Amino acid sequence: MAHPTPLFDAYTSGGKGFGNLPEWDLTDLYPSPDSAEFKRDMAWLETACAEFADDFEGKLASLSAAELLAAVQRYEKIETIAGRVMSFAGLRYYQITTDSERAKFMADAQDKITAYTTPLVFYGLEFNRLDDAHLADLLAMNADLARYKPVFDRMRALRPHQLSDELEKFLHDQSTVGAAAWNRLFDETMAGLEFDVDGEPLNLEATLNLLTDQDRAKREAATHALAAVFEANIKTFARVHNTLAKEKEIEDRWRKMPTPQTGRHLSNHVEAEVVEALRNAVVAAYPRLSHRYYALKATWLGLDRMQTWDRNAPLPMEITRTVSWDEAEKTVMDAYADFAPEMAEIAKPFFTKGWIDAGVKPGKAPGAFAHPTVTTVHPYVMLNYLGKPRDVMTLAHELGHGVHQVLAAGQGELLSSTPLTLAETASVFGEMLTFQKLLEGAKTKQERKVLLAGKVEDMINTVVRQIAFYDFECKLHAARSSGELTPDDINALWMSVQAESLGEVFDYTPGYATFWAYIPHFVHSPFYVYAYAFGDGLVNALYAVYAEGDPDFKEKYFDMLRAGGSKHHSELLAPFGLDASDPKFWDKGLSMIEGMIDELEAMED
């Protein structure tokens, strides 16, 4: 039984004191943890799952098209209610991950949902045993059933990797004490860490935020504080990674997955060759992108050699200022409205109805995400807002996810969920709209330079850094298959991709080798990270079509978002004349970043 999970984005800034920051109102999900509505849905789930199994187990092959449709719709309702329960429990937990009551509530809810849904494991297994010709006949007879074909195609893609019914039920039953438990250990450990920066105890978000401070001494102090705490806890983080990688290797071996990445590609509904083309295009572009940009940045900073704490340093000519929440909201909403008033209208309730939780609070989960919850409610966005200009871009990004999720909800629970490769489309496009709006308003050459440099850095972090992360994961899982990895082993793998991706201008303080430890994607969603680069490249290509003046672009773009997970990436891109399987597609996206670096270099003349 799947339920929507937060769409985690890279660890970004967070904070408080920047105006009236909004908080979540979770009552649209349930009035309270002990509410009658919550208890009603839990009781309904237990009964509905048992009745579903009684009515359909062992019988799918004999159902008519109308009867199979009824089964699918009943399953969809169970997914919806289970997703609603776990969304409520999860979002409460992310607000204060150090609160033992909230942690217990979420764990108990997950245990019950897992127990209730164990009888449903037969459904996917039995469905995948249906004869291809028989299923095709049923789909031809019933248009409402045929609408679910993309769901069926994704299910049946897993047929070669399906285990026995008994083993699948066992894996489902014990999932709460497997990866989910290690995920929770990671989250709670990370949320509880304190970093001593010049005598001031800070949480992870506030410490990471100092890496973008104008004061180089503060950036260095923050780096050393991060390294010291990561090193003190490195055995725990190494244990988490070793265990999760080994668990994945065992399950992949039983399922006959050819590579550790195969499961992610299947869930993303993307071909391995397409991901490989993306990865190769980005790695080949390292010298033209990150190496070239950071060498340029070193000259701006007056440095012969860059340290890792200089990577995200603001430019010397950049005016340090705090962006109020009201200004951030207006900037993003104006950019959305300029593109399409409909987009701004969809985004408005996030600000007015408690759909955003923006402030930094003790124990709150770090980073930023948009959680779709379920199609019968609405998404929730989490930020850790610290008033940095880049926090405005994070807001634009997460709000893009939210708009996408609202539009896709019309597909229903089973068809709305977008593969990760396409999930970044609206978020990165929202960022691009906001950036272009700011660029249009630049009054001086210096202001334009700062904006361009900031965008280039964001794109390098999204494309180059995430592909380096992907390579790190590939190396980690490959190495773990040969035996236990020591912290030093993992550190060495991390440094091998950092040096390759960032370039020769950097020196690396020894403590930087542990910085793999805080990246949540490696723990929560193995091989997730290439979706960022996929999304950025896709959006750059899309934006080029928009900039070229396609008169039907907005209509096609909204159709793309409304499609959710109902279409393959090839079908979604075809109306724009784009094809992600063509290696030149990725070069087109990367050339946009290269063009911005060209302009920055020209400004030096």
C-alpha positions in Angstrom: 0.0 0.0 0.0 1.6 3.2 -1.1 0.8 6.6 0.3 2.0 10.0 -0.8 5.3 11.0 0.6 6.8 14.5 0.9 8.6 15.6 -2.2 11.9 16.5 -0.4 14.0 19.1 -2.0 17.6 19.9 -1.3 18.5 21.3 2.1 18.0 25.0 1.8 17.6 28.0 4.1 15.1 28.4 6.9 14.2 30.8 9.7 12.0 33.1 11.6 11.4 36.8 12.3 10.9 38.0 8.7 7.3 39.2 9.0 4.2 37.2 9.7 5.3 33.7 8.7 2.5 31.3 7.9 2.0 27.9 9.7 0.1 24.8 8.6 -3.5 24.4 9.4 -3.8 20.6 9.2 -7.5 20.5 10.0 -8.4 20.1 6.4 -7.0 16.6 6.9 -8.3 15.9 10.4 -9.4 18.2 13.3 -7.0 16.5 15.7 -5.2 13.2 16.4 -8.0 12.0 18.6 -10.9 13.3 16.5 -13.9 11.1 15.6 -13.1 11.6 11.9 -9.6 10.1 12.3 -10.9 7.2 14.3 -13.7 6.7 11.7 -11.3 6.5 8.8 -9.0 4.1 10.6 -11.9 1.8 11.4 -13.2 2.1 7.8 -9.7 1.1 6.4 -9.5 -2.0 8.5 -12.9 -3.2 7.3 -12.5 -2.0 3.7 -9.2 -3.8 3.3 -10.6 -7.1 4.7 -13.7 -6.9 2.5 -11.7 -6.1 -0.6 -9.6 -9.2 0.0 -12.7 -11.3 0.6 -14.4 -10.1 -2.5 -11.5 -10.3 -5.0 -8.6 -12.5 -3.9 -8.2 -15.3 -6.3 -11.0 -13.9 -8.6 -9.4 -11.1 -10.7 -9.0 -13.3 -13.7 -12.7 -14.1 -13.8 -14.0 -10.5 -13.5 -15.8 -8.7 -16.2 -14.6 -5.3 -17.3 -17.3 -3.6 -15.1 -16.4 -5.7 -12.1 -12.6 -5.1 -12.6 -13.4 -1.3 -12.8 -15.3 -1.6 -9.5 -12.3 -3.3 -7.9 -9.9 -0.7 -9.1 -12.1 2.1 -7.8 -12.5 0.4 -4.4 -8.7 0.1 -4.3 -8.3 3.7 -5.2 -10.6 4.8 -2.3 -8.5 2.7 0.1 -5.4 4.4 -1.2 -7.0 7.8 -0.7 -8.0 7.2 2.9 -4.7 5.6 3.8 -2.9 8.5 2.2 -4.9 11.0 4.1 -4.2 9.3 7.4 -0.4 9.1 6.8 -0.3 12.6 5.4 -1.8 13.9 8.6 0.5 11.8 10.8 3.6 12.6 8.8 3.1 16.4 8.5 2.5 16.7 12.3 5.7 14.8 12.8 7.7 16.9 10.4 6.6 20.1 12.3 8.4 18.8 15.5 10.4 15.6 14.8 11.8 15.7 18.3 8.3 15.4 19.9 8.0 11.8 21.1 4.1 12.0 21.1 4.1 13.0 17.4 6.7 10.4 16.6 4.7 7.7 18.3 1.4 8.8 16.7 3.0 8.5 13.2 4.7 5.1 14.0 1.4 3.7 15.4 -0.5 4.9 12.4 2.0 3.4 10.0 1.9 0.1 11.9 -1.9 -0.1 11.7 -2.0 0.9 8.1 0.6 -1.7 7.2 -1.4 -4.4 9.1 -4.7 -3.4 7.6 -3.3 -3.3 4.0 -1.4 -6.6 4.2 -4.4 -8.5 2.8 -4.2 -6.2 -0.3 -0.8 -7.4 -1.4 -2.5 -10.1 -3.5 -4.0 -7.4 -5.8 -0.9 -6.2 -7.6 0.5 -9.7 -7.8 -2.7 -11.3 -9.1 -3.3 -8.4 -11.5 0.2 -9.0 -13.0 -0.7 -12.6 -13.7 -3.6 -11.6 -15.9 -3.1 -12.7 -19.5 -2.1 -9.7 -21.7 -4.7 -10.5 -24.4 -7.5 -10.9 -21.8 -6.6 -7.5 -20.1 -6.5 -5.9 -23.6 -10.0 -7.2 -24.3 -11.3 -5.8 -21.0 -9.8 -2.4 -21.6 -11.3 -2.3 -25.1 -14.8 -3.0 -23.6 -14.8 -0.3 -21.0 -13.5 3.3 -21.5 -13.5 4.0 -17.8 -11.4 1.0 -17.1 -9.0 1.9 -20.0 -8.4 5.3 -18.3 -6.3 3.4 -15.8 -4.0 1.8 -18.4 -1.0 4.0 -17.4 -1.3 2.6 -13.9 -1.6 -0.9 -15.1 1.4 -0.5 -17.4 3.5 0.7 -14.5 2.3 -2.2 -12.4 3.0 -4.8 -15.1 6.5 -3.4 -15.8 7.4 -4.9 -12.4 6.2 -8.4 -13.4 9.7 -9.8 -14.0 10.7 -8.7 -10.5 7.7 -10.0 -8.6 8.2 -12.5 -5.8 5.8 -15.1 -4.5 2.6 -13.9 -2.8 3.9 -15.1 0.6 7.2 -13.3 0.3 5.5 -10.1 -0.9 3.2 -10.2 2.1 6.2 -10.8 4.4 8.1 -7.8 2.9 5.0 -5.6 3.2 4.4 -6.7 6.8 8.0 -6.1 8.1 8.5 -2.8 6.2 7.9 -0.6 9.3 11.0 -2.1 11.0 13.1 -2.0 7.8 13.9 1.0 5.8 11.2 3.1 7.4 12.8 2.6 10.8 16.2 3.6 9.6 14.7 6.6 7.8 13.2 7.7 11.1 16.5 7.2 13.0 18.2 9.4 10.4 15.5 12.1 10.7 15.5 12.2 14.4 19.3 12.1 14.7 19.7 15.0 12.2 16.9 17.1 13.8 18.5 16.7 17.3 22.1 17.8 16.3 23.5 21.0 17.6 26.5 22.8 15.9 28.7 25.1 17.9 29.6 28.1 15.7 31.7 30.6 17.6 30.1 29.6 20.9 26.5 29.8 19.6 24.6 26.5 19.4 22.7 26.2 16.1 20.6 23.6 14.4 21.4 22.2 11.0 19.4 24.7 9.0 20.9 27.8 10.7 24.4 26.4 10.3 24.0 25.5 6.6 22.6 29.0 6.2 25.9 30.5 7.3 27.6 28.9 4.3 26.0 31.7 2.2 27.1 34.5 4.6 29.1 37.5 3.3 31.6 37.0 6.1 34.1 34.4 5.0 35.2 33.7 8.6 31.6 32.8 9.5 31.4 30.4 6.5 34.6 28.7 7.5 33.5 28.4 11.1 30.2 26.9 10.0 32.0 24.4 7.8 34.2 23.3 10.7 31.2 23.1 13.0 29.4 20.9 10.5 32.4 18.7 10.0 33.0 18.2 13.7 29.4 17.1 14.4 29.2 14.9 11.4 32.5 13.3 12.4 31.2 12.7 15.9 28.2 11.0 14.6 29.7 9.4 11.5 29.4 5.8 12.7 25.6 6.2 13.1 25.3 7.7 9.6 27.6 5.0 8.1 25.5 2.3 9.8 22.3 3.8 8.3 23.8 3.8 4.8 25.4 0.4 5.1 22.1 -1.1 6.3 19.9 0.5 3.8 22.2 -0.3 0.9 22.5 -3.9 2.0 18.8 -4.2 2.5 18.3 -2.9 -1.0 20.9 -5.2 -2.5 19.2 -8.2 -0.9 15.7 -7.3 -2.1 17.1 -6.3 -5.6 18.8 -9.7 -5.8 15.6 -11.6 -4.9 13.7 -9.5 -7.4 16.3 -10.0 -10.1 16.8 -6.3 -10.6 19.8 -6.0 -13.0 21.2 -2.8 -11.3 20.5 -0.9 -8.0 19.1 1.9 -10.1 16.5 -0.3 -12.0 13.8 0.1 -9.4 14.0 3.9 -9.4 13.9 3.9 -13.2 10.8 1.7 -13.2 9.1 3.9 -10.6 10.0 7.0 -12.6 8.7 5.4 -15.8 11.9 6.4 -17.5 14.3 4.3 -19.6 17.8 3.6 -18.2 19.2 4.8 -21.5 17.5 8.2 -21.1 19.0 8.6 -17.6 22.4 7.5 -18.9 22.2 10.1 -21.7 21.4 12.8 -19.1 24.2 11.7 -16.8 26.8 11.5 -19.6 25.8 14.9 -21.0 26.1 16.6 -17.6 29.5 14.9 -16.7 30.9 15.9 -20.2 29.7 19.5 -19.5 31.5 19.8 -16.1 34.4 21.7 -17.6 32.1 24.1 -19.5 29.8 24.7 -16.5 31.0 24.2 -12.9 34.7 24.3 -13.5 34.5 27.4 -15.6 32.0 29.2 -13.4 33.9 28.5 -10.1 37.2 29.7 -11.7 35.3 32.9 -12.6 33.9 33.2 -9.1 37.3 32.8 -7.6 38.4 36.0 -9.4 35.4 37.9 -8.1 36.2 36.8 -4.6 39.9 37.7 -5.0 41.0 34.2 -4.4 43.7 32.1 -6.1 42.2 28.9 -4.5 38.6 28.3 -3.4 37.7 26.5 -0.2 34.5 24.5 0.0 33.0 27.2 2.2 33.4 29.6 -0.7 31.2 27.6 -3.1 27.9 29.3 -2.1 29.4 32.6 -1.0 27.6 35.7 -2.1 29.4 37.9 -4.5 31.4 40.8 -3.1 29.2 43.2 -5.1 26.0 41.6 -3.7 24.0 43.7 -1.4 23.2 41.8 1.8 19.6 42.2 2.7 16.8 40.4 4.3 13.7 39.7 2.2 10.5 39.9 4.2 7.9 37.2 3.8 5.5 39.7 2.2 8.0 40.7 -0.4 8.8 37.1 -1.2 5.1 36.3 -1.6 4.6 39.3 -3.9 7.7 38.6 -6.0 6.6 35.0 -6.7 2.9 35.7 -7.1 3.6 38.5 -9.6 5.9 36.3 -11.6 3.2 33.6 -11.7 0.5 36.0 -12.6 2.5 37.6 -15.4 2.8 34.1 -17.0 -0.8 33.2 -16.4 -3.4 34.6 -14.0 -4.7 31.1 -13.6 -1.4 30.0 -12.1 -1.5 32.8 -9.5 -5.1 31.9 -8.6 -4.2 28.3 -7.9 -1.2 29.5 -5.8 -3.2 32.0 -3.7 -4.7 29.6 -1.1 -1.3 28.4 -0.1 -0.7 31.8 1.4 -4.2 32.5 2.8 -5.4 29.1 4.0 -2.6 27.6 6.1 -1.1 25.5 3.3 2.5 26.7 4.0 4.6 26.3 7.1 7.5 28.7 6.7 9.3 29.4 9.9 12.3 27.7 11.5 11.3 26.0 14.7 13.2 23.7 17.2 12.8 20.1 16.0 11.2 21.0 12.7 12.4 18.9 9.7 15.1 20.6 7.8 14.9 21.5 4.1 11.8 22.2 2.0 9.2 20.1 0.4 5.7 20.0 -1.2 3.5 17.2 0.0 0.6 16.4 -2.3 -1.4 14.6 0.5 -4.4 13.2 -1.4 -6.4 14.4 -4.3 -9.5 15.0 -2.2 -7.7 17.5 0.0 -4.8 19.8 -1.2 -1.0 19.9 -1.0 1.0 21.4 1.9 4.4 23.2 1.4 7.1 23.3 4.0 9.9 25.8 4.1 12.6 26.9 6.5 12.5 30.6 5.6 15.5 32.8 6.6 14.9 35.8 4.4 17.7 35.1 1.9 17.1 36.1 -1.7 17.6 32.4 -2.6 14.8 31.5 -0.1 12.5 33.4 -2.5 13.5 31.0 -5.2 12.9 28.1 -2.9 9.4 29.5 -2.3 8.9 29.7 -6.1 10.1 26.2 -6.5 7.9 24.6 -3.8 4.9 26.6 -4.9 5.4 25.2 -8.4 5.1 21.7 -7.0 2.0 22.8 -5.2 0.4 24.2 -8.3 1.3 21.0 -10.3 -0.2 18.8 -7.6 -3.5 20.8 -7.5 -3.8 20.6 -11.3 -3.0 16.9 -11.4 -5.5 16.1 -8.6 -8.2 15.9 -11.2 -6.8 12.6 -12.4 -7.7 10.9 -9.2 -5.5 9.2 -6.6 -4.0 6.5 -8.8 -3.2 8.7 -11.9 -2.3 12.0 -10.3 1.1 11.1 -8.9 3.8 12.2 -11.3 7.1 10.3 -11.7 10.0 12.0 -10.0 11.5 12.8 -13.4 8.5 15.0 -14.3 7.6 16.1 -10.7 10.2 18.8 -11.0 8.7 20.4 -14.1 6.4 23.0 -12.6 8.8 23.7 -9.6 11.8 24.5 -11.8 9.6 26.4 -14.3 8.2 28.5 -11.4 11.8 29.3 -10.4 12.6 30.3 -14.0 9.6 32.6 -14.2 10.5 34.3 -10.9 14.2 34.6 -12.0 13.2 36.1 -15.4 10.9 38.6 -13.6 13.7 39.7 -11.3 16.1 39.9 -14.3 13.7 42.2 -16.2 13.6 44.5 -13.2 17.4 44.8 -12.9 18.3 48.5 -13.0 22.1 48.2 -13.3 24.8 46.0 -14.8 25.9 44.9 -11.3 22.4 43.9 -10.3 22.0 41.9 -13.5 25.4 40.2 -12.8 24.4 39.2 -9.3 21.1 37.8 -10.5 22.7 35.8 -13.3 25.4 34.5 -11.0 22.9 33.4 -8.5 20.8 31.6 -11.1 23.9 29.9 -12.6 24.8 28.7 -9.1 21.3 27.4 -8.5 21.4 25.5 -11.8 24.8 24.1 -11.1 23.5 22.9 -7.7 20.5 21.4 -9.4 22.2 19.8 -12.4 26.0 19.3 -11.7 25.7 18.7 -8.0 22.8 16.3 -8.2 24.4 14.3 -11.0 27.6 14.1 -8.8 25.3 12.9 -6.0 23.8 10.3 -8.3 27.3 9.1 -9.2 28.2 8.9 -5.5 25.1 6.7 -4.8 26.0 4.5 -7.8 29.5 4.0 -6.4 28.2 3.5 -2.8 25.8 0.8 -3.7 28.3 -0.9 -6.0 30.9 -0.9 -3.3 28.5 -2.1 -0.6 27.7 -5.1 -2.6 31.2 -6.3 -2.0 31.1 -5.8 1.8 30.7 -3.5 4.7 31.9 0.1 4.1 33.8 2.0 6.8 33.2 5.7 7.2 36.5 6.3 5.5 35.4 4.2 2.6 32.3 6.3 2.1 34.2 9.5 2.6 36.6 8.5 -0.2 33.6 7.8 -2.6 32.2 11.2 -1.7 35.5 13.0 -2.4 36.0 11.3 -5.7 32.8 12.8 -7.2 33.3 16.2 -5.5 36.7 16.8 -7.0 35.5 15.7 -10.5 32.4 17.9 -10.5 33.6 21.1 -8.8 36.9 21.5 -10.6 40.6 22.2 -9.9 40.1 25.6 -8.3 38.9 24.0 -5.0 40.9 22.8 -2.0 39.1 20.5 0.4 39.4 20.7 4.1 39.6 17.2 5.6 36.3 17.5 7.4 34.4 18.0 4.1 34.7 14.3 3.4 31.9 13.7 5.8 29.3 16.0 4.2 27.5 13.1 2.5 26.1 12.4 5.9 23.3 15.1 5.9 21.9 14.6 2.4 18.4 13.1 3.1 17.8 11.8 -0.4 20.4 9.1 -0.1 18.4 7.8 2.9 14.8 8.5 2.0 14.8 7.8 -1.8 17.8 6.1 -3.3 18.8 7.5 -6.7 16.1 10.2 -6.4 18.6 12.9 -7.2 18.9 12.6 -10.9 15.3 13.8 -11.1 16.5 17.3 -10.3 18.8 17.3 -13.2 16.2 15.7 -15.4 13.7 18.4 -14.4 16.1 21.3 -14.9 17.1 20.1 -18.3 13.5 19.5 -19.3 12.4 22.9 -18.1 15.3 24.7 -19.8 14.2 23.1 -23.1 10.6 24.0 -22.3 11.4 27.6 -21.5 13.3 27.9 -24.7 10.2 26.9 -26.6 8.2 29.5 -24.6 10.8 32.2 -25.2 10.7 31.4 -28.9 7.0 32.5 -28.8 5.0 29.3 -29.3 1.4 30.9 -29.3 -0.1 27.7 -27.7 2.6 27.2 -25.1 0.5 28.1 -22.0 -2.4 25.9 -23.0 0.0 23.0 -23.7 1.9 23.6 -20.5 -1.3 23.5 -18.3 -2.4 20.3 -20.2 1.0 18.8 -19.3 0.5 19.6 -15.6 -3.1 18.4 -15.5 -1.9 15.1 -17.0 -0.2 14.2 -13.7 1.1 10.6 -14.1 -1.4 9.6 -16.8 1.1 10.0 -19.6 4.7 9.0 -20.4 7.4 11.7 -20.7 7.5 11.1 -24.5 3.8 11.9 -24.8 4.0 15.0 -22.6 6.9 16.5 -24.5 5.7 15.7 -28.0 3.4 18.7 -28.3 6.4 20.9 -27.7 8.5 19.2 -30.3 10.9 17.8 -27.6 12.3 14.3 -27.1 14.2 13.4 -23.9 15.6 10.2 -25.5 17.6 12.4 -28.0 21.0 13.3 -26.4 20.8 16.7 -28.1 17.8 17.4 -25.9 20.0 17.5 -22.8 22.7 19.6 -24.6 19.9 22.2 -25.4 19.2 22.5 -21.7 22.8 22.7 -20.6 23.5 25.3 -23.3 21.2 27.7 -21.4 23.4 27.5 -18.4 26.5 27.9 -20.6 25.0 31.0 -22.3 24.5 32.6 -18.9 28.2 31.9 -18.0 29.1 33.4 -21.4 27.3 36.6 -20.5 29.0 36.7 -17.1 32.4 36.3 -18.7 31.6 39.1 -21.2 30.8 41.4 -18.3 34.4 41.1 -17.2 35.7 42.7 -20.5 
